[in-house]
Amino acid sequence: MRRGVAMLALALLAVLVPLLGPGAALHGTGEAAAPGAGGTALLRGVLFAALSVSLGELFAGRLAAGLPGVPGERPCSWAPLANAAGCLAALALASVVATGNLVPRDLGQIDLGGLYASRDGRLALLEVNAFLLAALCARSYRPGLQLWPLTAVSLAEALRAHPSAEHGPLTGSLLTLTHLTCAALWAGGLPYTLRTLRVWQGGTEGAALLGRYARVAAVLLAVLTATGVWSTLRRMPPGTVLDQLTTTAYGRTLLAKVLLVAAVAVLALWARVRLGRSGDPLAAAAPARAEVAVLGAVVAVSGLLTALPLPIRWS
C-alpha cells in the first residue's frame, strides 16, 4: 500500500514538473516560452523515460549475464510498454512539428506530408518509426535487437537539439549523444538492477550485480559531468554562467538539474557504503530506491529543459 502511494506521488510529480515548470522558470526573466511549452516538456520527459527504461534493461541485463553462476531468473521486461509510450510521445511531438511547432487544435491542421520537407520533421518521423521498431523487437525472440532503433532515437535527439545553423553543430550533437546515452543507461539500469535483486532475493550474486552496476555508474557520472559542463560552456560563456543560472529560465532549470544530480550522487555513494559494510545488497536497497526516485525527477527536469528558450546565442 505504501509503495503504491509513493509510486502515485512520483507519477504526479513527474507530470506537474514539466506542465508547471515553464511558468515557474520564466517568472521574472523577461523571456517568453513557446506555445505549448508545458505539453512539449511533458512529451519530451516521456520520451526520455522510455528510452532510459529500454536501454537500461539491456545494459543491466548484460551486466547480470556477465556474472558467473548467477540465477537464470529475470524480472519481467518493461521495454515493450516503454517503447510503446515512447512511440506515442514521439508521434505527438511529430504532430507539433507538422503544424509549424504549434500545438494542433484539430487534425486538419496537421500536415504529415510536410514532415518530409524539413529536417526537424524527418527527425521526428525517425523517432516514431524507431520506437515502433524497438517495441516490435522487444516482443520478439531477440529483444537485444532493440538496441539499434533505440540508438537511432538517441542520434535523432542529438541532431534535433543542435540545428545546422548552430556554430559547431557536430560537436554539440556528439556531446548530447554521449550525455543522453550515459544518462539513459544510469537512470534505466538502476531500476532493472533493483528488480533483479528482488527476484534473486539478495545473496552474494545480488551483491556482485549491485557492485558491478555501481562501478559502471561511477564512470557514467564522470562522463555525464564532463559532457554537461562542456555543453553548458558552449551555450553560456564562462563569464556569464553564474549570472545566467539565476536570471534565465534555462539557467534556473539547469541549476535545478545539477542539484538533483548531486543528490543522486550522494544517494549512490550512501548505497555503496552500506553495501560495502554489510555485504547484503538488500541493505543498500533503501538509498538505491531513493536514487531511482530522484533520477525520475532528473528525467522530468531534462524534458523541461528542452522546451525552454536558450539563454544566449551559440558561442
Residue frames relative to the residue before (quaternion, step in Angstrom):
aa qw qx qy qz dx dy dz
M 1.0000 0.0000 0.0000 0.0000 0.00 0.00 0.00
R 0.6844 0.4856 -0.2842 0.4636 3.56 0.86 -1.00
R 0.6491 0.5138 -0.3187 0.4616 3.57 1.02 -0.81
G 0.6398 0.5302 -0.3233 0.4528 3.59 1.03 -0.77
V 0.6447 0.5100 -0.3159 0.4738 3.57 1.00 -0.82
A 0.6468 0.5180 -0.3175 0.4610 3.57 0.99 -0.84
M 0.6509 0.5084 -0.3171 0.4661 3.60 0.97 -0.83
L 0.6437 0.5165 -0.3216 0.4642 3.59 1.00 -0.79
A 0.6524 0.5108 -0.3133 0.4640 3.58 0.99 -0.84
L 0.6545 0.5035 -0.3137 0.4688 3.59 0.99 -0.80
A 0.6388 0.5178 -0.3280 0.4649 3.59 1.00 -0.79
L 0.6433 0.5139 -0.3170 0.4707 3.59 1.00 -0.82
L 0.6466 0.5136 -0.3136 0.4688 3.58 0.99 -0.84
A 0.6490 0.5302 -0.3139 0.4463 3.58 0.99 -0.85
V 0.6638 0.4757 -0.2998 0.4931 3.58 1.16 -0.56
L 0.6907 0.5033 -0.2864 0.4331 3.58 0.92 -0.91
V 0.6010 0.5900 -0.3673 0.3947 3.60 1.01 -0.75
P 0.7424 0.3779 -0.2622 0.4871 3.66 0.69 -0.88
L 0.6577 0.5260 -0.3302 0.4262 3.61 1.00 -0.69
L 0.7747 0.3216 -0.1668 0.5183 3.59 0.93 -0.89
G 0.5128 0.7024 -0.3885 0.3044 3.56 1.23 -0.41
P 0.6484 0.5379 -0.3595 0.4012 3.65 0.79 -0.84
G 0.6653 0.5037 -0.3116 0.4545 3.59 0.91 -0.87
A 0.6720 0.4954 -0.2966 0.4636 3.57 0.95 -0.88
A 0.6872 0.4882 -0.2905 0.4528 3.58 0.92 -0.89
L 0.7144 0.4614 -0.2529 0.4614 3.60 1.03 -0.78
H 0.4768 0.7053 -0.4329 0.2965 3.59 1.20 -0.36
G 0.8577 0.1279 -0.1205 0.4832 3.56 -0.79 1.09
T 0.5762 0.6119 -0.3815 0.3848 3.62 1.23 0.05
G 0.4221 -0.7037 0.4702 0.3250 3.58 1.18 -0.47
E 0.5571 0.5884 -0.3908 0.4366 3.58 1.30 0.12
A 0.2854 -0.7429 0.5807 0.1712 3.55 -1.25 0.44
A 0.3799 -0.7216 0.5347 0.2215 3.53 -0.99 0.87
A 0.5521 -0.5771 0.4782 0.3654 3.54 -1.22 0.46
P 0.6184 -0.5443 0.3945 0.4069 3.62 -1.14 0.51
G 0.8362 0.1642 -0.1354 0.5055 3.56 -0.96 0.89
A 0.2229 0.8141 -0.5141 0.1524 3.60 1.13 0.54
G 0.6423 0.5363 -0.3345 0.4335 3.59 0.98 -0.77
G 0.6688 0.4905 -0.2966 0.4734 3.57 0.95 -0.87
T 0.6391 0.5214 -0.3220 0.4647 3.56 1.01 -0.82
A 0.6448 0.5184 -0.3179 0.4631 3.58 0.98 -0.85
L 0.6473 0.5164 -0.3200 0.4604 3.59 0.99 -0.82
L 0.6697 0.4951 -0.2995 0.4655 3.59 0.92 -0.88
R 0.6350 0.5094 -0.3302 0.4779 3.59 1.02 -0.75
G 0.6363 0.5286 -0.3292 0.4553 3.57 1.01 -0.77
V 0.6401 0.5081 -0.3207 0.4789 3.59 1.00 -0.81
L 0.6459 0.5250 -0.3171 0.4545 3.57 0.97 -0.88
F 0.6730 0.4855 -0.2976 0.4720 3.58 0.90 -0.91
A 0.6459 0.5187 -0.3249 0.4563 3.59 0.98 -0.80
A 0.6448 0.5195 -0.3193 0.4609 3.58 0.98 -0.86
L 0.6498 0.5120 -0.3090 0.4693 3.56 0.96 -0.87
S 0.6627 0.5181 -0.3039 0.4472 3.58 0.96 -0.87
V 0.6558 0.5180 -0.3207 0.4457 3.58 0.89 -0.92
S 0.7167 0.4611 -0.2694 0.4484 3.58 0.80 -0.99
L 0.6791 0.4616 -0.2955 0.4882 3.59 0.89 -0.88
G 0.6416 0.5436 -0.3242 0.4333 3.58 1.01 -0.81
E 0.6302 0.5258 -0.3382 0.4605 3.58 1.03 -0.72
L 0.6515 0.5059 -0.3173 0.4679 3.56 0.94 -0.85
F 0.6688 0.5177 -0.2858 0.4505 3.55 0.95 -0.93
A 0.7169 0.4295 -0.2603 0.4836 3.60 0.77 -1.02
G 0.6109 0.5467 -0.3520 0.4517 3.58 1.09 -0.63
R 0.6458 0.5037 -0.3177 0.4778 3.57 1.06 -0.75
L 0.6182 0.5328 -0.3449 0.4637 3.60 1.05 -0.72
A 0.6757 0.4926 -0.2954 0.4620 3.58 0.93 -0.90
A 0.6626 0.5182 -0.3114 0.4422 3.57 0.97 -0.84
G 0.6676 0.5245 -0.3014 0.4340 3.59 1.15 -0.56
L 0.5856 0.5718 -0.3766 0.4339 3.59 1.26 -0.07
P 0.4228 -0.7195 0.4817 0.2675 3.62 -0.83 0.87
G 0.8684 0.1768 -0.1213 0.4471 3.54 -1.12 0.75
V 0.4061 0.7113 -0.4896 0.2991 3.60 1.14 0.47
P 0.6084 -0.5498 0.4069 0.4025 3.62 -1.17 0.44
G 0.5056 -0.6706 0.4598 0.2887 3.54 -1.16 0.58
E 0.5321 0.6418 -0.4160 0.3630 3.61 1.19 -0.29
R 0.0432 -0.7740 0.6316 0.0073 3.53 -1.13 0.79
P 0.5271 -0.6135 0.4613 0.3647 3.62 -1.08 0.54
C 0.6150 -0.5456 0.4063 0.3989 3.56 -1.20 0.44
S 0.5025 -0.6834 0.4525 0.2752 3.53 -1.07 0.79
W 0.2700 -0.7422 0.5926 0.1581 3.54 -1.08 0.82
A 0.4360 0.7485 -0.4306 0.2535 3.59 1.27 -0.19
P 0.6428 0.5186 -0.3688 0.4264 3.69 0.80 -0.75
L 0.6800 0.4716 -0.2897 0.4809 3.59 0.92 -0.90
A 0.6488 0.5239 -0.3203 0.4494 3.59 0.96 -0.86
N 0.6752 0.4873 -0.3017 0.4643 3.59 0.91 -0.88
A 0.6202 0.5291 -0.3435 0.4663 3.58 1.07 -0.69
A 0.6494 0.5001 -0.3120 0.4804 3.59 1.00 -0.84
G 0.6404 0.5229 -0.3214 0.4617 3.58 1.01 -0.79
C 0.6336 0.5327 -0.3244 0.4578 3.58 1.03 -0.80
L 0.6681 0.4919 -0.3021 0.4696 3.59 0.93 -0.88
A 0.6498 0.5041 -0.3188 0.4711 3.59 0.98 -0.80
A 0.6542 0.5034 -0.3095 0.4721 3.59 0.98 -0.85
L 0.6352 0.5253 -0.3270 0.4623 3.59 1.05 -0.75
A 0.6490 0.5003 -0.3160 0.4782 3.60 0.99 -0.80
L 0.6505 0.5002 -0.3162 0.4760 3.60 0.99 -0.79
A 0.6245 0.5318 -0.3364 0.4626 3.59 1.07 -0.71
S 0.6315 0.5272 -0.3392 0.4563 3.59 1.05 -0.71
V 0.6130 0.5314 -0.3457 0.4714 3.59 1.12 -0.62
V 0.6480 0.5034 -0.3125 0.4786 3.58 0.98 -0.86
A 0.6661 0.5290 -0.2972 0.4338 3.59 1.01 -0.83
T 0.7115 0.3846 -0.2632 0.5259 3.60 1.22 -0.24
G 0.6327 -0.5617 0.3299 0.4188 3.56 1.14 0.56
N 0.6224 -0.5696 0.3091 0.4389 3.56 1.11 0.82
L 0.5185 0.5636 -0.4433 0.4659 3.54 1.11 0.85
V 0.5303 -0.6188 0.4657 0.3448 3.56 -1.15 0.60
P 0.3576 -0.7521 0.5044 0.2282 3.65 -0.56 1.08
R 0.2872 -0.7722 0.5470 0.1483 3.56 -0.99 0.89
D 0.7763 0.0224 -0.0564 0.6274 3.56 1.27 -0.24
L 0.6760 -0.5259 0.3369 0.3910 3.57 -1.25 0.42
G 0.6005 0.5955 -0.3594 0.3945 3.58 1.11 -0.58
Q 0.6338 0.5425 -0.3323 0.4400 3.59 1.17 -0.44
I 0.6314 0.5558 -0.3323 0.4266 3.58 1.19 -0.43
D 0.1207 -0.7845 0.6074 0.0322 3.56 -0.68 1.15
L 0.1831 -0.8265 0.5240 0.0938 3.57 0.14 1.30
G 0.6257 0.5448 -0.3430 0.4406 3.59 1.04 -0.70
G 0.6303 0.5557 -0.3326 0.4281 3.56 1.12 -0.62
L 0.5147 0.6474 -0.4249 0.3680 3.59 1.20 -0.31
Y 0.6538 0.5279 -0.3166 0.4401 3.58 1.06 -0.71
A 0.6557 0.5532 -0.3033 0.4147 3.59 1.21 -0.44
S 0.7539 0.3279 -0.1990 0.5333 3.61 1.21 -0.23
R 0.6213 -0.5527 0.4144 0.3699 3.55 -1.24 0.52
D 0.6768 0.4878 -0.2946 0.4661 3.57 0.88 -0.97
G 0.6377 0.5365 -0.3258 0.4466 3.57 1.05 -0.73
R 0.6657 0.4920 -0.3041 0.4715 3.56 0.93 -0.87
L 0.6442 0.5076 -0.3261 0.4702 3.60 1.01 -0.73
A 0.6295 0.5294 -0.3314 0.4622 3.58 1.05 -0.76
L 0.6590 0.4945 -0.3051 0.4777 3.58 0.96 -0.83
L 0.6116 0.5494 -0.3476 0.4510 3.58 1.05 -0.74
E 0.6631 0.5035 -0.3105 0.4586 3.59 0.93 -0.85
V 0.6308 0.5258 -0.3379 0.4599 3.61 0.98 -0.81
N 0.7080 0.4629 -0.2661 0.4623 3.58 0.79 -1.03
A 0.6441 0.5286 -0.3278 0.4453 3.58 1.02 -0.78
F 0.6650 0.4813 -0.3133 0.4774 3.61 0.92 -0.80
L 0.6225 0.5336 -0.3411 0.4598 3.58 1.04 -0.74
L 0.6672 0.4870 -0.2953 0.4801 3.57 0.95 -0.88
A 0.6333 0.5262 -0.3319 0.4604 3.59 1.02 -0.76
A 0.6330 0.5254 -0.3348 0.4595 3.60 1.01 -0.75
L 0.6528 0.5003 -0.3108 0.4764 3.58 1.00 -0.81
C 0.6485 0.5112 -0.3181 0.4658 3.60 0.98 -0.81
A 0.6414 0.5384 -0.3262 0.4385 3.59 1.01 -0.83
R 0.6934 0.4537 -0.2606 0.4954 3.59 1.18 -0.57
S 0.5895 0.6041 -0.3576 0.3996 3.57 1.26 -0.24
Y 0.6650 -0.4861 0.3848 0.4164 3.55 -1.35 -0.10
R 0.7406 0.2991 -0.1985 0.5680 3.59 1.26 -0.19
P 0.0934 -0.8488 0.5184 0.0450 3.60 0.43 1.18
G 0.5499 0.6311 -0.3940 0.3797 3.59 1.19 -0.39
L 0.5574 0.6229 -0.3855 0.3907 3.59 1.21 -0.41
Q 0.5555 0.6195 -0.4029 0.3813 3.59 1.16 -0.37
L 0.4532 0.6859 -0.4501 0.3487 3.58 1.24 -0.20
W 0.6907 0.5097 -0.2999 0.4161 3.60 0.90 -0.88
P 0.6892 0.4273 -0.3146 0.4934 3.66 0.80 -0.75
L 0.6182 0.5307 -0.3580 0.4560 3.60 1.07 -0.58
T 0.6065 0.5307 -0.3440 0.4819 3.58 1.12 -0.64
A 0.6249 0.5358 -0.3309 0.4614 3.58 1.07 -0.75
V 0.6206 0.5297 -0.3408 0.4670 3.60 1.05 -0.71
S 0.6565 0.5096 -0.3082 0.4630 3.58 0.90 -0.92
L 0.6600 0.5045 -0.3051 0.4656 3.57 0.96 -0.87
A 0.6470 0.5161 -0.3220 0.4597 3.59 0.96 -0.83
E 0.6466 0.5125 -0.3194 0.4662 3.59 0.99 -0.81
A 0.6484 0.5195 -0.3175 0.4570 3.58 0.98 -0.82
L 0.6745 0.4770 -0.2922 0.4818 3.58 0.98 -0.82
R 0.6365 0.5391 -0.3330 0.4398 3.59 1.00 -0.79
A 0.6826 0.5105 -0.2883 0.4363 3.56 0.97 -0.86
H 0.7738 0.2552 -0.1423 0.5620 3.60 1.20 -0.37
P 0.1690 -0.8209 0.5398 0.0787 3.60 0.12 1.28
S 0.6695 -0.5384 0.3422 0.3805 3.53 -1.24 0.50
A 0.6060 0.5696 -0.3617 0.4213 3.62 1.17 -0.45
E 0.5529 0.6138 -0.3913 0.4054 3.57 1.21 -0.31
H 0.4927 -0.6286 0.5107 0.3182 3.55 -1.18 0.60
G 0.8375 0.0523 -0.0808 0.5379 3.58 -0.68 1.12
P 0.0884 0.8425 -0.5289 0.0518 3.65 0.82 0.88
L 0.6101 0.5648 -0.3651 0.4189 3.61 1.05 -0.65
T 0.6464 0.5073 -0.3155 0.4747 3.58 0.97 -0.86
G 0.6613 0.5099 -0.3064 0.4569 3.56 0.93 -0.90
S 0.6617 0.5069 -0.3089 0.4581 3.58 0.95 -0.85
L 0.6520 0.5082 -0.3196 0.4632 3.59 0.96 -0.79
L 0.6375 0.5177 -0.3233 0.4702 3.57 1.03 -0.79
T 0.6796 0.4865 -0.2904 0.4660 3.58 0.90 -0.93
L 0.6292 0.5351 -0.3351 0.4533 3.59 0.98 -0.81
T 0.6725 0.4848 -0.2930 0.4763 3.59 0.91 -0.91
H 0.6642 0.5142 -0.2959 0.4548 3.57 0.92 -0.96
L 0.6889 0.4875 -0.2821 0.4562 3.58 0.86 -0.97
T 0.6550 0.5164 -0.3152 0.4527 3.58 0.96 -0.83
C 0.6690 0.4874 -0.3023 0.4727 3.59 0.89 -0.91
A 0.6478 0.5154 -0.3237 0.4583 3.60 0.98 -0.81
A 0.6548 0.5131 -0.3144 0.4573 3.59 0.96 -0.83
L 0.6555 0.5073 -0.3156 0.4620 3.59 0.96 -0.84
W 0.6702 0.4984 -0.2940 0.4648 3.57 0.97 -0.86
A 0.7346 0.4395 -0.2452 0.4551 3.57 0.73 -1.11
G 0.7368 0.4122 -0.2401 0.4791 3.59 1.01 -0.70
G 0.6289 0.5666 -0.3369 0.4121 3.57 1.13 -0.57
L 0.6442 0.5542 -0.3327 0.4088 3.59 0.98 -0.78
P 0.6624 0.4878 -0.3468 0.4505 3.68 0.78 -0.78
Y 0.6650 0.4892 -0.3188 0.4657 3.60 0.93 -0.80
T 0.6139 0.5415 -0.3445 0.4596 3.59 1.07 -0.70
L 0.6775 0.4813 -0.2933 0.4725 3.60 0.90 -0.89
R 0.6379 0.5106 -0.3296 0.4731 3.59 1.03 -0.71
T 0.6270 0.5207 -0.3320 0.4750 3.58 1.09 -0.68
L 0.6221 0.5351 -0.3395 0.4599 3.60 1.00 -0.77
R 0.6500 0.5160 -0.3246 0.4537 3.57 0.98 -0.80
V 0.6452 0.5085 -0.3177 0.4735 3.57 1.02 -0.80
W 0.7138 0.4397 -0.2469 0.4860 3.58 1.00 -0.84
Q 0.3195 -0.7751 0.4805 0.2573 3.59 1.32 -0.28
G 0.7162 -0.4577 0.2500 0.4638 3.53 0.87 1.01
G 0.3917 0.7412 -0.5015 0.2135 3.57 -0.91 -0.93
T 0.7107 -0.4523 0.3234 0.4310 3.54 -1.33 0.08
E 0.6164 0.5419 -0.3571 0.4460 3.60 1.07 -0.66
G 0.6472 0.5161 -0.3153 0.4641 3.57 1.01 -0.80
A 0.6390 0.5189 -0.3230 0.4671 3.57 1.00 -0.80
A 0.6491 0.5152 -0.3187 0.4601 3.57 0.99 -0.80
L 0.6572 0.5052 -0.3138 0.4631 3.59 0.98 -0.83
L 0.6765 0.4859 -0.3000 0.4650 3.59 0.87 -0.91
G 0.6417 0.5180 -0.3231 0.4642 3.58 1.04 -0.73
R 0.6474 0.5055 -0.3193 0.4728 3.57 1.02 -0.79
Y 0.6396 0.5126 -0.3297 0.4684 3.59 0.95 -0.82
A 0.6544 0.5303 -0.3212 0.4328 3.60 0.90 -0.92
R 0.6514 0.5134 -0.3244 0.4548 3.61 0.97 -0.79
V 0.6754 0.4681 -0.3001 0.4845 3.58 0.93 -0.84
A 0.6284 0.5484 -0.3363 0.4372 3.59 1.01 -0.80
A 0.6073 0.5501 -0.3567 0.4487 3.60 1.08 -0.64
V 0.6460 0.4960 -0.3123 0.4890 3.58 1.03 -0.77
L 0.6371 0.5285 -0.3254 0.4570 3.58 0.97 -0.86
L 0.6438 0.5243 -0.3200 0.4563 3.59 0.98 -0.83
A 0.6434 0.5224 -0.3219 0.4577 3.57 0.98 -0.82
V 0.6701 0.4811 -0.2952 0.4822 3.59 0.94 -0.87
L 0.6233 0.5397 -0.3338 0.4570 3.59 1.01 -0.80
T 0.6608 0.5098 -0.3057 0.4582 3.57 0.93 -0.90
A 0.6770 0.5001 -0.2963 0.4513 3.58 0.87 -0.95
T 0.7057 0.4479 -0.2766 0.4741 3.59 0.81 -0.94
G 0.6290 0.5382 -0.3390 0.4469 3.59 1.07 -0.67
V 0.6579 0.4949 -0.3070 0.4775 3.57 0.95 -0.87
W 0.6539 0.5144 -0.3133 0.4579 3.59 0.91 -0.89
S 0.6645 0.4975 -0.3056 0.4663 3.59 0.90 -0.89
T 0.6375 0.5316 -0.3278 0.4512 3.58 1.00 -0.79
L 0.6886 0.4824 -0.2819 0.4623 3.57 0.91 -0.91
R 0.5929 0.5480 -0.3716 0.4584 3.61 1.18 -0.39
R 0.7497 0.3714 -0.2102 0.5058 3.60 1.08 -0.64
M 0.7652 0.2074 -0.1345 0.5944 3.57 1.20 -0.45
P 0.3826 -0.7197 0.5236 0.2478 3.62 -0.47 1.09
P 0.6494 -0.5748 0.3218 0.3799 3.62 -0.95 0.84
G 0.6908 0.5063 -0.2962 0.4227 3.58 0.94 -0.81
T 0.7329 0.4123 -0.2323 0.4888 3.61 1.21 -0.31
V 0.4273 0.7458 -0.4484 0.2451 3.59 1.25 -0.21
L 0.6922 0.4903 -0.3000 0.4366 3.60 0.70 -1.04
D 0.6607 0.4998 -0.3117 0.4652 3.59 0.98 -0.80
Q 0.7135 0.4692 -0.2706 0.4444 3.57 0.86 -0.94
L 0.5638 0.6023 -0.3895 0.4094 3.59 1.17 -0.39
T 0.7637 0.3241 -0.1873 0.5260 3.60 1.19 -0.40
T 0.7436 0.4255 -0.2266 0.4634 3.62 1.15 -0.45
T 0.7240 0.3434 -0.2455 0.5456 3.61 1.22 -0.09
A 0.5964 -0.5829 0.4157 0.3630 3.56 -1.16 0.63
Y 0.6420 0.5212 -0.3202 0.4623 3.56 0.98 -0.86
G 0.6763 0.5010 -0.2916 0.4545 3.57 0.92 -0.92
R 0.6448 0.5193 -0.3256 0.4567 3.59 0.96 -0.83
T 0.6777 0.4835 -0.2918 0.4709 3.57 0.92 -0.91
L 0.6254 0.5282 -0.3313 0.4691 3.56 1.05 -0.76
L 0.6391 0.5201 -0.3235 0.4653 3.59 0.99 -0.80
A 0.6329 0.5188 -0.3260 0.4733 3.59 1.00 -0.81
K 0.6484 0.5118 -0.3187 0.4648 3.58 0.98 -0.81
V 0.6409 0.5259 -0.3260 0.4544 3.59 0.94 -0.84
L 0.6635 0.5005 -0.3075 0.4633 3.59 0.94 -0.87
L 0.6428 0.5129 -0.3220 0.4691 3.59 1.02 -0.75
V 0.6483 0.5034 -0.3210 0.4725 3.59 0.96 -0.83
A 0.6223 0.5284 -0.3406 0.4664 3.59 1.04 -0.72
A 0.6425 0.5107 -0.3199 0.4733 3.59 1.02 -0.77
V 0.6195 0.5328 -0.3355 0.4688 3.57 1.05 -0.76
A 0.6524 0.5196 -0.3164 0.4520 3.58 0.94 -0.87
V 0.6426 0.5134 -0.3217 0.4690 3.61 1.00 -0.80
L 0.6631 0.4976 -0.3055 0.4684 3.59 0.94 -0.87
A 0.6356 0.5254 -0.3274 0.4614 3.57 1.04 -0.78
L 0.6466 0.5075 -0.3132 0.4757 3.57 1.01 -0.81
W 0.6297 0.5316 -0.3267 0.4628 3.58 1.00 -0.82
A 0.6606 0.4987 -0.3107 0.4673 3.59 0.90 -0.88
R 0.6499 0.5230 -0.3132 0.4539 3.56 0.99 -0.85
V 0.6500 0.5119 -0.3162 0.4643 3.61 0.99 -0.83
R 0.6666 0.4960 -0.3053 0.4653 3.59 0.93 -0.86
L 0.6298 0.5196 -0.3324 0.4721 3.57 1.06 -0.73
G 0.6732 0.5065 -0.2989 0.4482 3.59 0.95 -0.87
R 0.6812 0.5013 -0.2955 0.4443 3.58 1.01 -0.75
S 0.7983 0.3159 -0.1499 0.4903 3.57 0.87 -0.94
G 0.3288 -0.7502 0.5056 0.2709 3.58 1.10 -0.66
D 0.6090 0.5302 -0.3481 0.4763 3.58 1.31 -0.02
P 0.3875 -0.7466 0.4828 0.2436 3.62 -0.54 1.08
L 0.6020 0.5688 -0.3668 0.4236 3.59 1.12 -0.54
A 0.5899 0.5685 -0.3686 0.4392 3.60 1.19 -0.47
A 0.6993 0.4384 -0.2583 0.5020 3.57 1.17 -0.57
A 0.4564 0.7241 -0.4333 0.2822 3.59 1.26 -0.10
A 0.6398 0.5566 -0.3441 0.4031 3.60 0.94 -0.84
P 0.7095 0.4069 -0.2887 0.4977 3.66 0.72 -0.88
A 0.6188 0.5429 -0.3529 0.4447 3.60 1.10 -0.60
R 0.6385 0.5050 -0.3324 0.4762 3.60 1.03 -0.70
A 0.6259 0.5124 -0.3333 0.4843 3.58 1.07 -0.73
E 0.6113 0.5497 -0.3390 0.4574 3.57 1.09 -0.72
V 0.6253 0.5309 -0.3345 0.4640 3.60 1.01 -0.80
A 0.6559 0.5227 -0.3147 0.4444 3.59 0.92 -0.90
V 0.6828 0.4672 -0.2892 0.4816 3.58 0.92 -0.89
L 0.6040 0.5431 -0.3535 0.4641 3.58 1.09 -0.65
G 0.6082 0.5397 -0.3464 0.4678 3.58 1.08 -0.67
A 0.6445 0.5057 -0.3167 0.4781 3.57 1.03 -0.77
V 0.6123 0.5457 -0.3430 0.4579 3.59 1.07 -0.71
V 0.6423 0.5151 -0.3200 0.4688 3.59 0.99 -0.84
A 0.6553 0.5118 -0.3133 0.4588 3.59 0.95 -0.88
V 0.6698 0.4829 -0.2971 0.4795 3.59 0.93 -0.87
S 0.6128 0.5436 -0.3512 0.4535 3.61 1.06 -0.66
G 0.6293 0.5168 -0.3282 0.4787 3.57 1.04 -0.74
L 0.6398 0.5223 -0.3147 0.4678 3.57 1.01 -0.82
L 0.6319 0.5665 -0.3289 0.4142 3.57 0.96 -0.88
T 0.6739 0.5105 -0.3019 0.4405 3.60 1.00 -0.78
A 0.6956 0.4808 -0.2760 0.4569 3.61 1.18 -0.44
L 0.6157 0.5596 -0.3439 0.4353 3.59 1.25 -0.09
P 0.5652 -0.6042 0.4262 0.3659 3.61 -1.12 0.55
L 0.5102 -0.6269 0.4904 0.3259 3.54 -1.09 0.73
P 0.5266 -0.6978 0.3829 0.2986 3.60 -0.86 0.88
I 0.8074 0.0658 -0.0014 0.5863 3.59 1.01 -0.76
R 0.6402 -0.4736 0.4023 0.4516 3.54 -1.30 -0.04
W 0.5965 -0.5571 0.4243 0.3922 3.58 -1.19 0.45
S 0.1991 -0.7855 0.5771 0.1015 3.53 -1.08 0.74
